[in-house]
Amino acid sequence: MANSSEMLHVLLVCGSGASSGFMAANIRKAAKKRNLNMDIIARGEAEIENYIDDIDALLVGPHLAYIVDEIEELTRDSDVKVLLMKPSYYSTLDGEAALNDLLSELKI
């Protein structure tokens, strides 16, 4: 994401989808406050393969740590950055902290 006009596409995955929907909304709000052009959607982990070609980053719920190796295998041939979210901000649905973590991983 070289400049603010480029859209950053992020997929957030968790198990059931309820908490990830709230987390995605909170990250969206945090990005909007900073005028970041970001599209973030929440889906179940079974849908990851459907989105690999369309995303820049993949945020994984901390309770899915056990499938990160599989996810990294799926994204190996792409430029997708895989980030396991920290329980500290995921449990409180802290969109600001999640966004900070994502941006530092992406070096933005």
C-alpha positions as CSV (number, residue, x, y, z in Angstrom):
1,M,0.0,0.0,0.0
2,A,2.2,2.8,-1.3
3,N,-0.3,5.6,-0.9
4,S,-3.6,6.3,0.8
5,S,-5.5,5.9,-2.5
6,E,-4.7,2.2,-2.7
7,M,-7.2,-0.1,-1.1
8,L,-6.0,-2.5,1.4
9,H,-8.0,-5.7,1.3
10,V,-8.2,-7.7,4.6
11,L,-9.9,-10.9,5.4
12,L,-10.5,-11.7,9.1
13,V,-11.3,-15.3,10.0
14,C,-12.5,-16.9,13.2
15,G,-14.5,-20.0,14.0
16,S,-18.2,-19.1,14.2
17,G,-18.1,-15.6,12.8
18,A,-20.0,-13.6,15.4
19,S,-17.0,-12.1,17.2
20,S,-15.0,-11.6,14.0
21,G,-17.9,-9.5,12.6
22,F,-17.7,-7.2,15.5
23,M,-13.9,-7.1,15.3
24,A,-14.0,-6.3,11.6
25,A,-16.4,-3.5,12.2
26,N,-14.1,-2.1,14.9
27,I,-11.1,-2.3,12.7
28,R,-13.1,-0.6,9.9
29,K,-14.0,2.3,12.3
30,A,-10.3,2.6,13.4
31,A,-9.2,2.7,9.8
32,K,-11.8,5.3,8.9
33,K,-10.7,7.6,11.7
34,R,-7.2,7.5,10.2
35,N,-8.4,8.0,6.7
36,L,-7.1,4.6,5.6
37,N,-8.6,3.0,2.5
38,M,-9.3,-0.4,3.9
39,D,-11.8,-3.1,3.0
40,I,-12.1,-5.7,5.8
41,I,-14.5,-8.6,5.7
42,A,-15.1,-11.4,8.2
43,R,-15.6,-15.0,7.2
44,G,-15.2,-18.5,8.6
45,E,-11.9,-20.3,8.1
46,A,-13.5,-22.7,5.6
47,E,-13.8,-19.8,3.1
48,I,-10.2,-18.7,3.1
49,E,-9.3,-20.2,-0.2
50,N,-12.2,-18.3,-1.9
51,Y,-10.4,-15.0,-1.0
52,I,-6.7,-15.7,-1.3
53,D,-6.4,-14.0,-4.7
54,D,-8.3,-10.9,-3.6
55,I,-6.7,-9.9,-0.3
56,D,-3.5,-8.3,1.0
57,A,-3.7,-9.5,4.6
58,L,-5.4,-12.3,6.5
59,L,-6.1,-11.8,10.2
60,V,-6.6,-15.0,12.1
61,G,-8.5,-15.3,15.4
62,P,-6.1,-16.4,18.2
63,H,-8.2,-19.5,18.9
64,L,-7.3,-20.7,15.4
65,A,-3.5,-20.7,16.1
66,Y,-3.6,-24.5,15.4
67,I,-4.4,-23.9,11.7
68,V,-1.9,-21.1,11.0
69,D,0.5,-23.6,9.4
70,E,-2.3,-24.8,7.0
71,I,-3.2,-21.1,6.2
72,E,0.4,-20.2,5.5
73,E,0.6,-23.3,3.2
74,L,-2.5,-21.9,1.3
75,T,-1.0,-18.4,1.0
76,R,2.6,-19.6,0.2
77,D,2.4,-18.7,-3.5
78,S,0.8,-15.3,-2.9
79,D,1.7,-12.0,-1.3
80,V,-0.9,-12.3,1.4
81,K,0.4,-11.4,4.9
82,V,-0.9,-13.8,7.5
83,L,-1.2,-12.4,11.0
84,L,-2.4,-14.3,14.1
85,M,-4.3,-11.8,16.2
86,K,-3.3,-11.3,19.8
87,P,-5.7,-12.5,22.5
88,S,-5.2,-9.2,24.4
89,Y,-7.0,-7.1,21.8
90,Y,-9.1,-9.9,20.2
91,S,-10.9,-10.7,23.5
92,T,-11.8,-7.0,24.0
93,L,-12.6,-6.5,20.2
94,D,-10.1,-3.6,20.3
95,G,-10.1,-2.4,16.6
96,E,-7.4,0.2,17.2
97,A,-4.9,-2.3,18.7
98,A,-5.7,-4.8,15.9
99,L,-5.2,-2.1,13.3
100,N,-1.9,-1.1,14.9
101,D,-0.7,-4.7,14.9
102,L,-1.7,-5.1,11.2
103,L,-0.1,-1.9,10.1
104,S,3.2,-2.7,11.9
105,E,3.2,-6.2,10.3
106,L,2.6,-4.7,6.9
107,K,5.2,-2.0,7.6
108,I,2.8,0.8,6.7
